């Protein structure tokens, strides 16, 4: 997973620095957990008939 952000000046740099801990401790783990659960549901081993 990758997130690309284009800086739009000093304010965006400051904003990104301010929210970085929140993104790394809350947003990304929750997002990756959700993706992992969805992938686990769709895995071939869970589709046994």
PyMOL CGO cylinders between C-alpha atoms (Angstrom):
from pymol import cmd
from pymol.cgo import CYLINDER

trace = [
    CYLINDER, 0.00, 0.00, 0.00, 1.28, 3.46, -0.80, 0.3, 1, 1, 1, 1, 1, 1,
    CYLINDER, 1.28, 3.46, -0.80, 0.00, 6.96, -0.29, 0.3, 1, 1, 1, 1, 1, 1,
    CYLINDER, 0.00, 6.96, -0.29, 1.43, 9.70, -2.42, 0.3, 1, 1, 1, 1, 1, 1,
    CYLINDER, 1.43, 9.70, -2.42, 1.04, 13.28, -1.28, 0.3, 1, 1, 1, 1, 1, 1,
    CYLINDER, 1.04, 13.28, -1.28, 2.12, 16.32, -3.20, 0.3, 1, 1, 1, 1, 1, 1,
    CYLINDER, 2.12, 16.32, -3.20, 3.23, 19.17, -0.97, 0.3, 1, 1, 1, 1, 1, 1,
    CYLINDER, 3.23, 19.17, -0.97, 1.44, 22.44, -1.59, 0.3, 1, 1, 1, 1, 1, 1,
    CYLINDER, 1.44, 22.44, -1.59, 3.64, 24.60, 0.60, 0.3, 1, 1, 1, 1, 1, 1,
    CYLINDER, 3.64, 24.60, 0.60, 4.57, 25.15, 4.23, 0.3, 1, 1, 1, 1, 1, 1,
    CYLINDER, 4.57, 25.15, 4.23, 1.06, 24.67, 5.54, 0.3, 1, 1, 1, 1, 1, 1,
    CYLINDER, 1.06, 24.67, 5.54, 0.65, 21.26, 3.99, 0.3, 1, 1, 1, 1, 1, 1,
    CYLINDER, 0.65, 21.26, 3.99, 4.06, 20.18, 5.31, 0.3, 1, 1, 1, 1, 1, 1,
    CYLINDER, 4.06, 20.18, 5.31, 3.09, 21.31, 8.82, 0.3, 1, 1, 1, 1, 1, 1,
    CYLINDER, 3.09, 21.31, 8.82, -0.32, 19.66, 8.55, 0.3, 1, 1, 1, 1, 1, 1,
    CYLINDER, -0.32, 19.66, 8.55, 1.15, 16.35, 7.41, 0.3, 1, 1, 1, 1, 1, 1,
    CYLINDER, 1.15, 16.35, 7.41, 3.68, 16.43, 10.25, 0.3, 1, 1, 1, 1, 1, 1,
    CYLINDER, 3.68, 16.43, 10.25, 0.89, 17.14, 12.73, 0.3, 1, 1, 1, 1, 1, 1,
    CYLINDER, 0.89, 17.14, 12.73, -1.36, 14.26, 11.65, 0.3, 1, 1, 1, 1, 1, 1,
    CYLINDER, -1.36, 14.26, 11.65, 1.41, 11.71, 11.00, 0.3, 1, 1, 1, 1, 1, 1,
    CYLINDER, 1.41, 11.71, 11.00, 1.16, 10.03, 14.42, 0.3, 1, 1, 1, 1, 1, 1,
    CYLINDER, 1.16, 10.03, 14.42, -2.61, 9.67, 14.07, 0.3, 1, 1, 1, 1, 1, 1,
    CYLINDER, -2.61, 9.67, 14.07, -2.29, 8.16, 10.61, 0.3, 1, 1, 1, 1, 1, 1,
    CYLINDER, -2.29, 8.16, 10.61, 0.40, 5.69, 11.70, 0.3, 1, 1, 1, 1, 1, 1,
    CYLINDER, 0.40, 5.69, 11.70, -1.25, 4.62, 14.97, 0.3, 1, 1, 1, 1, 1, 1,
    CYLINDER, -1.25, 4.62, 14.97, -4.95, 4.70, 14.06, 0.3, 1, 1, 1, 1, 1, 1,
    CYLINDER, -4.95, 4.70, 14.06, -5.75, 4.99, 10.36, 0.3, 1, 1, 1, 1, 1, 1,
    CYLINDER, -5.75, 4.99, 10.36, -3.25, 2.61, 8.74, 0.3, 1, 1, 1, 1, 1, 1,
    CYLINDER, -3.25, 2.61, 8.74, -3.63, -0.27, 11.24, 0.3, 1, 1, 1, 1, 1, 1,
    CYLINDER, -3.63, -0.27, 11.24, -7.43, -0.10, 10.94, 0.3, 1, 1, 1, 1, 1, 1,
    CYLINDER, -7.43, -0.10, 10.94, -7.27, 0.04, 7.16, 0.3, 1, 1, 1, 1, 1, 1,
    CYLINDER, -7.27, 0.04, 7.16, -4.82, -2.84, 6.87, 0.3, 1, 1, 1, 1, 1, 1,
    CYLINDER, -4.82, -2.84, 6.87, -6.86, -4.90, 9.35, 0.3, 1, 1, 1, 1, 1, 1,
    CYLINDER, -6.86, -4.90, 9.35, -9.99, -4.42, 7.30, 0.3, 1, 1, 1, 1, 1, 1,
    CYLINDER, -9.99, -4.42, 7.30, -8.20, -5.33, 4.08, 0.3, 1, 1, 1, 1, 1, 1,
    CYLINDER, -8.20, -5.33, 4.08, -6.76, -8.43, 5.77, 0.3, 1, 1, 1, 1, 1, 1,
    CYLINDER, -6.76, -8.43, 5.77, -10.21, -9.57, 6.94, 0.3, 1, 1, 1, 1, 1, 1,
    CYLINDER, -10.21, -9.57, 6.94, -11.66, -9.07, 3.46, 0.3, 1, 1, 1, 1, 1, 1,
    CYLINDER, -11.66, -9.07, 3.46, -8.81, -11.02, 1.88, 0.3, 1, 1, 1, 1, 1, 1,
    CYLINDER, -8.81, -11.02, 1.88, -9.25, -13.83, 4.41, 0.3, 1, 1, 1, 1, 1, 1,
    CYLINDER, -9.25, -13.83, 4.41, -12.92, -14.08, 3.46, 0.3, 1, 1, 1, 1, 1, 1,
    CYLINDER, -12.92, -14.08, 3.46, -12.01, -14.34, -0.22, 0.3, 1, 1, 1, 1, 1, 1,
    CYLINDER, -12.01, -14.34, -0.22, -9.09, -16.76, 0.13, 0.3, 1, 1, 1, 1, 1, 1,
    CYLINDER, -9.09, -16.76, 0.13, -9.40, -20.07, -1.75, 0.3, 1, 1, 1, 1, 1, 1,
    CYLINDER, -9.40, -20.07, -1.75, -8.98, -22.10, 1.46, 0.3, 1, 1, 1, 1, 1, 1,
    CYLINDER, -8.98, -22.10, 1.46, -12.12, -20.55, 2.93, 0.3, 1, 1, 1, 1, 1, 1,
    CYLINDER, -12.12, -20.55, 2.93, -14.17, -21.44, -0.18, 0.3, 1, 1, 1, 1, 1, 1,
    CYLINDER, -14.17, -21.44, -0.18, -14.32, -25.18, 0.44, 0.3, 1, 1, 1, 1, 1, 1,
    CYLINDER, -14.32, -25.18, 0.44, -17.61, -26.71, -0.69, 0.3, 1, 1, 1, 1, 1, 1,
]
cmd.load_cgo(trace, "trace")
